[in-house]
Amino acid sequence: MERYIIELPHTNEECLRALDETKERARELLPLIDWGCDVGNHKGWVTLEARSQDEALSKVASPFLRSKAFASKVIKYTPEQIESFHKM
């Protein structure tokens, strides 16, 4: 399994719809999503495991948010890996 961070952008006008659909259709994801709405950055972010980008996006149960969502594969680097990059 790979790790993906999913960004869930929406406008101020779409905010309540985004929150309501997440609450109704993806209740298990709701506690995992960090939202920037209170500071005017109308996006949510969630990191999860999936086999592919498509599978990661399929976990966004709201068709409305899924159509706007973007999934990026993410990894963590160790200090040793970073040092090895300099030797390349």
N, CA, C and O atoms as a GROMACS GRO file, in nm:
protein
  352
    1MET      N    1   0.085  -0.119   0.000
    1MET     CA    2   0.000   0.000   0.000
    1MET      C    3   0.089   0.125   0.000
    1MET      O    4   0.196   0.128   0.060
    2GLU      N    5   0.040   0.224  -0.068
    2GLU     CA    6   0.110   0.352  -0.077
    2GLU      C    7   0.033   0.453   0.007
    2GLU      O    8  -0.083   0.432   0.043
    3ARG      N    9   0.099   0.565   0.040
    3ARG     CA   10   0.033   0.672   0.114
    3ARG      C   11   0.001   0.786   0.018
    3ARG      O   12   0.083   0.823  -0.066
    4TYR      N   13  -0.119   0.840   0.030
    4TYR     CA   14  -0.164   0.952  -0.053
    4TYR      C   15  -0.219   1.061   0.036
    4TYR      O   16  -0.284   1.033   0.137
    5ILE      N   17  -0.193   1.184  -0.001
    5ILE     CA   18  -0.260   1.296   0.062
    5ILE      C   19  -0.362   1.346  -0.040
    5ILE      O   20  -0.328   1.371  -0.156
    6ILE      N   21  -0.484   1.360   0.004
    6ILE     CA   22  -0.591   1.404  -0.083
    6ILE      C   23  -0.631   1.544  -0.043
    6ILE      O   24  -0.657   1.573   0.074
    7GLU      N   25  -0.635   1.631  -0.142
    7GLU     CA   26  -0.679   1.769  -0.120
    7GLU      C   27  -0.821   1.781  -0.170
    7GLU      O   28  -0.854   1.736  -0.279
    8LEU      N   29  -0.906   1.842  -0.089
    8LEU     CA   30  -1.049   1.855  -0.118
    8LEU      C   31  -1.086   2.003  -0.129
    8LEU      O   32  -1.140   2.060  -0.034
    9PRO      N   33  -1.058   2.066  -0.243
    9PRO     CA   34  -1.089   2.208  -0.257
    9PRO      C   35  -1.237   2.233  -0.282
    9PRO      O   36  -1.307   2.151  -0.342
   10HIS      N   37  -1.283   2.346  -0.234
   10HIS     CA   38  -1.420   2.391  -0.256
   10HIS      C   39  -1.424   2.542  -0.228
   10HIS      O   40  -1.333   2.596  -0.165
   11THR      N   41  -1.526   2.607  -0.273
   11THR     CA   42  -1.538   2.751  -0.253
   11THR      C   43  -1.609   2.778  -0.121
   11THR      O   44  -1.664   2.688  -0.058
   12ASN      N   45  -1.608   2.904  -0.081
   12ASN     CA   46  -1.682   2.946   0.038
   12ASN      C   47  -1.830   2.910   0.023
   12ASN      O   48  -1.893   2.864   0.118
   13GLU      N   49  -1.883   2.932  -0.097
   13GLU     CA   50  -2.025   2.902  -0.120
   13GLU      C   51  -2.054   2.752  -0.116
   13GLU      O   52  -2.166   2.712  -0.085
   14GLU      N   53  -1.957   2.670  -0.147
   14GLU     CA   54  -1.974   2.524  -0.148
   14GLU      C   55  -1.940   2.459  -0.014
   14GLU      O   56  -1.956   2.338   0.002
   15CYS      N   57  -1.893   2.538   0.081
   15CYS     CA   58  -1.838   2.483   0.205
   15CYS      C   59  -1.936   2.394   0.281
   15CYS      O   60  -1.902   2.281   0.316
   16LEU      N   61  -2.055   2.442   0.308
   16LEU     CA   62  -2.150   2.361   0.384
   16LEU      C   63  -2.188   2.234   0.310
   16LEU      O   64  -2.207   2.129   0.372
   17ARG      N   65  -2.198   2.242   0.180
   17ARG     CA   66  -2.225   2.121   0.101
   17ARG      C   67  -2.111   2.020   0.118
   17ARG      O   68  -2.135   1.902   0.138
   18ALA      N   69  -1.987   2.068   0.108
   18ALA     CA   70  -1.871   1.981   0.124
   18ALA      C   71  -1.871   1.914   0.261
   18ALA      O   72  -1.848   1.793   0.272
   19LEU      N   73  -1.897   1.991   0.364
   19LEU     CA   74  -1.900   1.935   0.500
   19LEU      C   75  -2.017   1.839   0.519
   19LEU      O   76  -2.001   1.731   0.576
   20ASP      N   77  -2.135   1.878   0.472
   20ASP     CA   78  -2.254   1.793   0.487
   20ASP      C   79  -2.237   1.659   0.414
   20ASP      O   80  -2.268   1.554   0.469
   21GLU      N   81  -2.187   1.664   0.291
   21GLU     CA   82  -2.171   1.540   0.216
   21GLU      C   83  -2.064   1.450   0.279
   21GLU      O   84  -2.077   1.328   0.278
   22THR      N   85  -1.961   1.509   0.334
   22THR     CA   86  -1.860   1.429   0.402
   22THR      C   87  -1.920   1.365   0.527
   22THR      O   88  -1.896   1.248   0.554
   23LYS      N   89  -1.997   1.442   0.601
   23LYS     CA   90  -2.061   1.389   0.722
   23LYS      C   91  -2.156   1.274   0.688
   23LYS      O   92  -2.160   1.175   0.761
   24GLU      N   93  -2.230   1.288   0.581
   24GLU     CA   94  -2.330   1.188   0.545
   24GLU      C   95  -2.272   1.066   0.475
   24GLU      O   96  -2.316   0.954   0.499
   25ARG      N   97  -2.173   1.086   0.388
   25ARG     CA   98  -2.126   0.977   0.302
   25ARG      C   99  -1.991   0.918   0.343
   25ARG      O  100  -1.957   0.807   0.301
   26ALA      N  101  -1.916   0.990   0.424
   26ALA     CA  102  -1.782   0.941   0.461
   26ALA      C  103  -1.755   0.968   0.608
   26ALA      O  104  -1.651   1.022   0.645
   27ARG      N  105  -1.850   0.930   0.689
   27ARG     CA  106  -1.840   0.956   0.833
   27ARG      C  107  -1.709   0.905   0.893
   27ARG      O  108  -1.654   0.966   0.984
   28GLU      N  109  -1.659   0.791   0.840
   28GLU     CA  110  -1.534   0.734   0.894
   28GLU      C  111  -1.413   0.820   0.859
   28GLU      O  112  -1.313   0.816   0.930
   29LEU      N  113  -1.421   0.897   0.750
   29LEU     CA  114  -1.311   0.986   0.712
   29LEU      C  115  -1.316   1.120   0.784
   29LEU      O  116  -1.213   1.186   0.801
   30LEU      N  117  -1.433   1.160   0.826
   30LEU     CA  118  -1.451   1.294   0.884
   30LEU      C  119  -1.350   1.326   0.993
   30LEU      O  120  -1.293   1.435   0.991
   31PRO      N  121  -1.325   1.236   1.090
   31PRO     CA  122  -1.226   1.271   1.194
   31PRO      C  123  -1.082   1.276   1.144
   31PRO      O  124  -0.994   1.325   1.214
   32LEU      N  125  -1.057   1.224   1.023
   32LEU     CA  126  -0.921   1.222   0.969
   32LEU      C  127  -0.889   1.344   0.883
   32LEU      O  128  -0.773   1.370   0.854
   33ILE      N  129  -0.992   1.417   0.842
   33ILE     CA  130  -0.974   1.531   0.750
   33ILE      C  131  -0.944   1.657   0.829
   33ILE      O  132  -1.012   1.690   0.926
   34ASP      N  133  -0.840   1.727   0.786
   34ASP     CA  134  -0.809   1.859   0.840
   34ASP      C  135  -0.865   1.962   0.743
   34ASP      O  136  -0.842   1.954   0.622
   35TRP      N  137  -0.939   2.058   0.797
   35TRP     CA  138  -1.006   2.159   0.715
   35TRP      C  139  -0.943   2.296   0.739
   35TRP      O  140  -0.906   2.328   0.852
   36GLY      N  141  -0.930   2.376   0.633
   36GLY     CA  142  -0.879   2.512   0.645
   36GLY      C  143  -0.987   2.618   0.635
   36GLY      O  144  -0.957   2.737   0.626
   37CYS      N  145  -1.112   2.576   0.636
   37CYS     CA  146  -1.225   2.666   0.610
   37CYS      C  147  -1.234   2.782   0.709
   37CYS      O  148  -1.269   2.894   0.670
   38ASP      N  149  -1.205   2.758   0.835
   38ASP     CA  150  -1.219   2.864   0.936
   38ASP      C  151  -1.128   2.982   0.912
   38ASP      O  152  -1.153   3.092   0.963
   39VAL      N  153  -1.021   2.961   0.834
   39VAL     CA  154  -0.929   3.072   0.806
   39VAL      C  155  -0.939   3.115   0.659
   39VAL      O  156  -0.849   3.182   0.608
   40GLY      N  157  -1.048   3.076   0.594
   40GLY     CA  158  -1.072   3.119   0.457
   40GLY      C  159  -1.003   3.036   0.350
   40GLY      O  160  -1.010   3.070   0.232
   41ASN      N  161  -0.935   2.930   0.388
   41ASN     CA  162  -0.870   2.840   0.292
   41ASN      C  163  -0.962   2.719   0.275
   41ASN      O  164  -0.948   2.620   0.347
   42HIS      N  165  -1.053   2.727   0.183
   42HIS     CA  166  -1.158   2.626   0.169
   42HIS      C  167  -1.107   2.501   0.100
   42HIS      O  168  -1.130   2.476  -0.018
   43LYS      N  169  -1.037   2.422   0.182
   43LYS     CA  170  -0.983   2.293   0.141
   43LYS      C  171  -0.984   2.201   0.261
   43LYS      O  172  -0.981   2.245   0.376
   44GLY      N  173  -0.989   2.072   0.231
   44GLY     CA  174  -0.967   1.971   0.333
   44GLY      C  175  -0.851   1.885   0.289
   44GLY      O  176  -0.824   1.874   0.169
   45TRP      N  177  -0.782   1.823   0.385
   45TRP     CA  178  -0.670   1.734   0.354
   45TRP      C  179  -0.681   1.608   0.438
   45TRP      O  180  -0.709   1.614   0.558
   46VAL      N  181  -0.660   1.496   0.373
   46VAL     CA  182  -0.659   1.369   0.445
   46VAL      C  183  -0.548   1.283   0.386
   46VAL      O  184  -0.529   1.278   0.265
   47THR      N  185  -0.475   1.215   0.474
   47THR     CA  186  -0.372   1.122   0.430
   47THR      C  187  -0.423   0.982   0.458
   47THR      O  188  -0.468   0.952   0.568
   48LEU      N  189  -0.414   0.896   0.356
   48LEU     CA  190  -0.462   0.759   0.373
   48LEU      C  191  -0.382   0.664   0.288
   48LEU      O  192  -0.304   0.706   0.202
   49GLU      N  193  -0.401   0.535   0.312
   49GLU     CA  194  -0.331   0.433   0.236
   49GLU      C  195  -0.423   0.376   0.128
   49GLU      O  196  -0.542   0.356   0.149
   50ALA      N  197  -0.364   0.352   0.011
   50ALA     CA  198  -0.438   0.295  -0.101
   50ALA      C  199  -0.338   0.230  -0.196
   50ALA      O  200  -0.218   0.254  -0.188
   51ARG      N  201  -0.390   0.147  -0.285
   51ARG     CA  202  -0.304   0.079  -0.382
   51ARG      C  203  -0.270   0.168  -0.502
   51ARG      O  204  -0.172   0.144  -0.572
   52SER      N  205  -0.353   0.270  -0.526
   52SER     CA  206  -0.332   0.357  -0.641
   52SER      C  207  -0.398   0.492  -0.615
   52SER      O  208  -0.474   0.509  -0.520
   53GLN      N  209  -0.367   0.585  -0.703
   53GLN     CA  210  -0.429   0.717  -0.694
   53GLN      C  211  -0.581   0.706  -0.712
   53GLN      O  212  -0.657   0.772  -0.641
   54ASP      N  213  -0.624   0.624  -0.806
   54ASP     CA  214  -0.768   0.606  -0.828
   54ASP      C  215  -0.837   0.548  -0.705
   54ASP      O  216  -0.946   0.591  -0.668
   55GLU      N  217  -0.772   0.450  -0.641
   55GLU     CA  218  -0.832   0.392  -0.521
   55GLU      C  219  -0.839   0.495  -0.408
   55GLU      O  220  -0.938   0.501  -0.334
   56ALA      N  221  -0.736   0.576  -0.396
   56ALA     CA  222  -0.736   0.681  -0.294
   56ALA      C  223  -0.852   0.777  -0.316
   56ALA      O  224  -0.924   0.811  -0.222
   57LEU      N  225  -0.870   0.819  -0.441
   57LEU     CA  226  -0.980   0.911  -0.471
   57LEU      C  227  -1.116   0.846  -0.451
   57LEU      O  228  -1.212   0.914  -0.415
   58SER      N  229  -1.125   0.715  -0.474
   58SER     CA  230  -1.254   0.647  -0.457
   58SER      C  231  -1.300   0.647  -0.312
   58SER      O  232  -1.418   0.626  -0.285
   59LYS      N  233  -1.208   0.669  -0.220
   59LYS     CA  234  -1.244   0.673  -0.078
   59LYS      C  235  -1.312   0.803  -0.039
   59LYS      O  236  -1.368   0.815   0.070
   60VAL      N  237  -1.308   0.902  -0.130
   60VAL     CA  238  -1.382   1.026  -0.110
   60VAL      C  239  -1.523   0.998  -0.158
   60VAL      O  240  -1.550   1.001  -0.278
   61ALA      N  241  -1.613   0.970  -0.066
   61ALA     CA  242  -1.746   0.918  -0.099
   61ALA      C  243  -1.836   1.020  -0.168
   61ALA      O  244  -1.928   0.981  -0.240
   62SER      N  245  -1.813   1.146  -0.147
   62SER     CA  246  -1.897   1.249  -0.209
   62SER      C  247  -1.858   1.269  -0.354
   62SER      O  248  -1.745   1.309  -0.382
   63PRO      N  249  -1.948   1.241  -0.449
   63PRO     CA  250  -1.916   1.266  -0.590
   63PRO      C  251  -1.878   1.412  -0.617
   63PRO      O  252  -1.792   1.440  -0.700
   64PHE      N  253  -1.943   1.503  -0.546
   64PHE     CA  254  -1.914   1.646  -0.559
   64PHE      C  255  -1.768   1.675  -0.524
   64PHE      O  256  -1.698   1.739  -0.602
   65LEU      N  257  -1.722   1.629  -0.408
   65LEU     CA  258  -1.584   1.654  -0.369
   65LEU      C  259  -1.485   1.572  -0.450
   65LEU      O  260  -1.376   1.620  -0.484
   66ARG      N  261  -1.521   1.449  -0.482
   66ARG     CA  262  -1.431   1.363  -0.560
   66ARG      C  263  -1.400   1.427  -0.696
   66ARG      O  264  -1.288   1.415  -0.746
   67SER      N  265  -1.498   1.494  -0.756
   67SER     CA  266  -1.476   1.557  -0.887
   67SER      C  267  -1.376   1.671  -0.880
   67SER      O  268  -1.318   1.709  -0.981
   68LYS      N  269  -1.355   1.727  -0.761
   68LYS     CA  270  -1.263   1.839  -0.742
   68LYS      C  271  -1.133   1.796  -0.675
   68LYS      O  272  -1.036   1.872  -0.672
   69ALA      N  273  -1.131   1.675  -0.620
   69ALA     CA  274  -1.019   1.629  -0.537
   69ALA      C  275  -0.895   1.598  -0.620
   69ALA      O  276  -0.902   1.567  -0.738
   70PHE      N  277  -0.781   1.607  -0.552
   70PHE     CA  278  -0.653   1.571  -0.613
   70PHE      C  279  -0.577   1.485  -0.513
   70PHE      O  280  -0.564   1.522  -0.396
   71ALA      N  281  -0.527   1.372  -0.557
   71ALA     CA  282  -0.451   1.281  -0.471
   71ALA      C  283  -0.306   1.281  -0.513
   71ALA      O  284  -0.275   1.263  -0.631
   72SER      N  285  -0.217   1.299  -0.417
   72SER     CA  286  -0.073   1.296  -0.443
   72SER      C  287  -0.011   1.185  -0.361
   72SER      O  288  -0.035   1.175  -0.240
   73LYS      N  289   0.068   1.102  -0.425
   73LYS     CA  290   0.143   0.999  -0.353
   73LYS      C  291   0.250   1.070  -0.271
   73LYS      O  292   0.319   1.159  -0.321
   74VAL      N  293   0.263   1.033  -0.145
   74VAL     CA  294   0.361   1.095  -0.057
   74VAL      C  295   0.444   0.988   0.012
   74VAL      O  296   0.398   0.876   0.036
   75ILE      N  297   0.567   1.025   0.044
   75ILE     CA  298   0.655   0.935   0.118
   75ILE      C  299   0.731   1.017   0.222
   75ILE      O  300   0.734   1.140   0.215
   76LYS      N  301   0.791   0.949   0.316
   76LYS     CA  302   0.876   1.014   0.415
   76LYS      C  303   1.020   0.977   0.382
   76LYS      O  304   1.049   0.865   0.342
   77TYR      N  305   1.111   1.073   0.400
   77TYR     CA  306   1.253   1.050   0.378
   77TYR      C  307   1.324   1.042   0.512
   77TYR      O  308   1.290   1.112   0.607
   78THR      N  309   1.422   0.956   0.518
   78THR     CA  310   1.509   0.948   0.637
   78THR      C  311   1.627   1.042   0.615
   78THR      O  312   1.656   1.080   0.501
   79PRO      N  313   1.696   1.079   0.721
   79PRO     CA  314   1.816   1.161   0.703
   79PRO      C  315   1.918   1.092   0.611
   79PRO      O  316   1.986   1.159   0.533
   80GLU      N  317   1.930   0.961   0.621
   80GLU     CA  318   2.024   0.887   0.537
   80GLU      C  319   1.986   0.896   0.389
   80GLU      O  320   2.074   0.910   0.304
   81GLN      N  321   1.860   0.888   0.359
   81GLN     CA  322   1.817   0.901   0.220
   81GLN      C  323   1.850   1.039   0.165
   81GLN      O  324   1.896   1.052   0.052
   82ILE      N  325   1.827   1.140   0.245
   82ILE     CA  326   1.857   1.276   0.200
   82ILE      C  327   2.006   1.291   0.174
   82ILE      O  328   2.046   1.352   0.074
   83GLU      N  329   2.088   1.237   0.262
   83GLU     CA  330   2.232   1.243   0.242
   83GLU      C  331   2.272   1.170   0.113
   83GLU      O  332   2.359   1.217   0.041
   84SER      N  333   2.208   1.057   0.084
   84SER     CA  334   2.241   0.982  -0.038
   84SER      C  335   2.204   1.059  -0.164
   84SER      O  336   2.267   1.039  -0.268
   85PHE      N  337   2.104   1.146  -0.158
   85PHE     CA  338   2.066   1.227  -0.274
   85PHE      C  339   2.181   1.318  -0.316
   85PHE      O  340   2.199   1.346  -0.434
   86HIS      N  341   2.258   1.365  -0.218
   86HIS     CA  342   2.370   1.454  -0.248
   86HIS      C  343   2.483   1.380  -0.318
   86HIS      O  344   2.565   1.442  -0.386
   87LYS      N  345   2.488   1.251  -0.303
   87LYS     CA  346   2.595   1.171  -0.364
   87LYS      C  347   2.561   1.128  -0.505
   87LYS      O  348   2.647   1.074  -0.576
   88MET      N  349   2.439   1.152  -0.548
   88MET     CA  350   2.396   1.110  -0.682
   88MET      C  351   2.453   1.203  -0.789
   88MET      O  352   2.428   1.183  -0.908
   0.00000   0.00000   0.00000
